[in-house]
């Protein structure tokens, strides 16, 4: 048996042992790890008594389910055109962002090193949001203890010398999942990166929700085709109000429009008082919050669509909200580098960050009151 096969067998035995533990919901439940599915569709599930997270290692280490156990609410969107899920784009020209949309199942992935737009990275052609989101990652470590479970995943770029390390920890009685993220540069060159998290939210929590972010400024990317936007292209002003392109009516971009209402917009939030944001549903007294390092990620991108894309890739479907902590504003990679709006990773070195995610209530997080006004 090869070493990698031995490691895989050890990891699966660790998860199998954890699955045999008594699983309960609520305070005091043991954190566990279990595997489900086969082959490339194999998923790893981490849970405690408060939440449950499903990870797809073969699909860019993506988070494909993030569930609040008391209510059964899953915050991750499901793309109706992404099921059954595909690992590879269709064999066709990669125009129109199809390298992303062919395999966009609606999960939470990492975007690196070119931000959003497809382009050339020192001669390496990279698709929309980069390649790490769709490459197979390896589970190199899985620890199951009485009070915590930890998984260590590694994604290795094929077209660049970058490797991505992700460690996720779920603790007993802790509503937060703890993330440790690291980019390692295997080359001798100092390399620029535009780095962002890309969670795609949907489901019951999004219905009637608001996006709470302590941002001073909202911006709209200056599009090549301004007529394709519902908002005023290139606008910059006070969050959350943005004029609509058609008649200048101010749109409150913190409000999630009703499903099927035809709304669609993408904005960038910056000048953050802290790295925190929440998808907040007042009627349910439930939200989903992210907390990150605002010095490393001074921007938060947000895409909100409620049937507002009538043609490819959503064909009038989808009720989507994203909140994407980012090192850089939206822009083409060469422009970001020229404007010094990227991070740099020295040759042979790494850069790292941490973040936490959690379901929250008004009683559990005082920032709900602070930022909802």
N, C-alpha and C positions, 0 to 999 in steps of 0.2 A: 504494500500500500504506500502511495506517495505521501509526502509530508502534508501537502494541502488536503488530501483526502482524510488523513488522520485528524487534522485540525477540525475539518468539517464534521467528522464523526463525533469528536469530543464536544463540539458546540451543540450538536443535535442531542447528544446524551444529556448535556446540561439542561437544555430546554425541556427534554422529556421528563427529567427528574422534577423540574419545577412544575410541570403540568400536573404531576401527581399530588401536589399540595392541595389543601382545602381552599377553594376559591370562594370568597365572600364579597359582598358589596358594602361599602361604608368604612368608617373608622376601624382600624385594627386588622383589616384584611391584608394577608401576606402579598407582597409584590411577587409576580410570577412572569415567566417568559415561556411562550409556546410557539411551535411552528405549525403552519397549515399550508395545504397545497403541495404541488410537486414541481420539480424541474425549475424552469425559468419563472414560473408563477408562484414559487414558494414564498410565503410571507412569514415574518416574525412579529408576534404580538407581545407587547409589554403591557402589564396592567397592575394597578393596585385597586383598593376598594373604591376609589373616586373616579378614575378615568382609565381608558384603554386606548392604546396606540398600535396601529398596524403599519409595518415597514416592509417595503418591497425592495430588497437588496439588488435584485437583477435589473431594476428599473431606476437607476440613479439614486439608490438609497431613499426613495421617495416615501413620504408619509401618505398612505392611502386611506387611512381612517383615523379619526381622533374623536373618541366618543365619551360623553359625559354619562357615567354609569347610572346615576340616579334617575335620569330622564330618558336615556337612550338616544339623546341628540348627538349626531355626528356632524361636525362643522366642515368637513371636507366635501367640496362639490363633486358631483358625478357628471361627466360629459356624456350626453346621450349619443354622441357620435364617436365616443371613445370606447364603447363596449360592444363586444368583448374586447378587453384591453389588448393592445398590440405593443410589441417590443421594438419593432422596426418601422421606419417610414415606408410608404409604398414606393415601388421602383419607378420613379418618375422625376422630372426636373424639380428642384427644390425652390420653385418660385412661390411667391405669396405666403411665405412662412410655413409651407407644408411640411418641412422638416420638423417643425414643432407640432403643428396641429394634427398630423397623422397619428401621433402618439400621445397627445395631450389628454390624459384620462381625468384630469381635474385634481391632481395630488399636490403635495407640498414638495418642491424640489429646490435645488440650489442653482443659481445662474452665475456662470463664471467661464472665461475671464472677460467676455466682451459685452457684458450688460445685456441689452435687449437685441439690438440690431445684428443681423447676420453680416459677416464681412471677413476680411483677412486679418489673421493674427500672425504677423511676421512671416507671411507666406502660407500659413495654414488656413484653409477655408473653414470657417466655423458658422454653424447655423444659428437661428434665432435662439437666444438665451444660452448659447454654448452647447457643448457636447456632454458635459458631466450629467445632465439631467436624464439622459437616456442610455448611458453606458452601464454595464453590470458593475456593481460594487461588491466588495468582499466583506463578510463578517469575520473579523480577525480576533475578536474577543467577546465573550459573553460570560458575565459573572452573575450568579444568582445567590444572594445571601438572605438572611432572615429579614433584614430591614431594607434591602435595596436590590434592584436588578440594573445591570449596566451592559450596554452593547457598544462595541467599537466597530465602526464601518470605515472602509477605505475605498475611495473611487480614484482610479488612475486614468488621467487623460491619455488619449491615444495620439492626438495631434499637437499637444503641447507637453512641456516637461513638468506640468503641475499635478500634484496629488492632493486629494481632499480627505481629511480625517474628521470624522464625526463621532462623538461619544454622547450617548443619551443615557440619562440616569432617572429611574423611577423609584421613589422612596415610599416606605410605608407611611400612611396618613398625611402625605405631602401632596397638595393639589397641583403642585408645579412639576413639570418635566424640565430637567436641567440639561442644557446643550453645551458642549464644548466643541468648537469648530476651528479647524486649522488648515491653512493652505501651505504646502511645502513645494519649494522650487528645486527640482532635481538638477537643473542646469547651472552653469557658471555665470549666466547672464542675469542682470537686474531686470525684472520683468514687471510691466504694469498690469493691473487687474481692475476691472469693474465688477464688484461682487455684491450680490443681493440674495436674500431669501425670497422664495416665491410661494407662499401659501395661497391656495385658491379656496375660498370659503363658499359654502352653499347650504342648502337644507333649511330646516325649520328655524334655526337661530337667525338667519339672514332676513327672514320675512318680518317686516316691521322694525328692522334694526337701524341703529345709527353707528357711524364710525367716530369714535372718540380718540383724538390725538392732540397732544399739547403743542400744536404748531402755530406759528405766527403767520407763515406765508404759504400760499398755494400757487403753483405754477402749472401752465399747460404747455406742452411741447409745441414748438413752432413747426407744424407739419408741412411737408412738401405740397400736400393737397388740403388746404384748410377747409374746403367744402365737405371733406369726409368726416369732419368733427362736428359734434353737437355744441361744443364749447368754443369760445373765442381762442383761436390759435395764437400761441405766444403770450398769453395773458399772465400777469403776475400781480397778486394782490393779497388781501387779508383773508386767511382761511376762516370759514369754509365757502365763501361766496364767490362764484365765477359767472360772468355774463355768458349767456347762450349766444351762439353765432347768429342765429336767425333774426332775433329782435332785441338782443341786449338784456332780456329778462335775467335777473340774478338767480342762479341755481344754488341751493344749499347742498354742497357736495358731501356733507356728512350724513345726509339722509339716504338710506337705501330705497330706491324706488320699488314699487310693487312689481311682482313678477308679471311679465307680459305687457308692461306699461310702455315699452319702447325706448326707455332711457339707456344711454351708454356714454360713459366718459372715462378718461384716464387723466389723473392729476398727479403732481409731485408735491409733497409737503416738506417744508424745511423750516429752519430756525426753531428747532424743537427745544422746549425747556427741559425735557428729559426723554430718554428713549423708551417710550411706552405707547401702546395703542390698544384699543379694545373694540371688538364688534359687540355692541351692547343692545340687548333686547329688553326694553323696559317692561313689556307685558309679561315676560317670563321671569323677570328679575334674575337674568342670567346673561353672562357675557363670556367672550373668549379673549384673553389678553396676552400680548407679547411684551416682553421687557428686554431691551438690548442696550448696547453701548453706543450712545448718541455721538460720541466723539469719533468712533470708527465708522458708524453708519449715520451720517447727519441728514440723510434723506429717507423719506418713506413714500414709495410709489403706491398708488391705489387705482385699480381698474374696477369699474362698477358697471355691470351690464344686466339689463332686464328685458331681453328680447330686442335690443336696439341694434343688432347686427343682422340685417335681413338676408344677407347672402353668406358666402363662405367666410369664416369656417363654422358659424353657429346657426345660420339659416333661421333666424328669428327665435331660437330657443336659448335657454340658459338664464339662470338667475344667480349672478356671480358677484363676489366682492373679494378684492385682494388688499392686503396690507403688506408691503414689501420693503423692509429695512434695507437700505442700499448705501454703498460707499460713494455713489456717484449720481448725478442727475440723469434723466433720460437723454440719450444722445448717441450719435454714432461714435464708435470706439476711437477712431483717429481724432475726432474733435475733442473727446474727453481727455485724451493724452495731451493734445496740444494745449488744452486749457488747464492742465495739471489738476484734473478732477478725477483722478484714479489713485489707488494705492500702489506701492511698489514692494515687490518681494525680492530681496537680494539673492544672488546665486548661492545655492546650498542652504538657504535659510527658510524660515517659516514666519507667517503672521497668524495670530490666533484671536479668537473672541469667545465670549460666552453669551448665552441668552436663556431666558426661561419662558415657558408658556403655561397657561392655566385657565380653567374655567373659573369665573369669578361671579360674585353677587355684590349687590350694593353694600351688604353688611361686611363682606370679606375684604373689600378694597375701597378705601376712602377716595381714590382718584375717580371713581365713577361719578360721585357728586361734584368733585372739583372740576372736572372737564366736561361734564354734560351741560353746564351752564354757560 
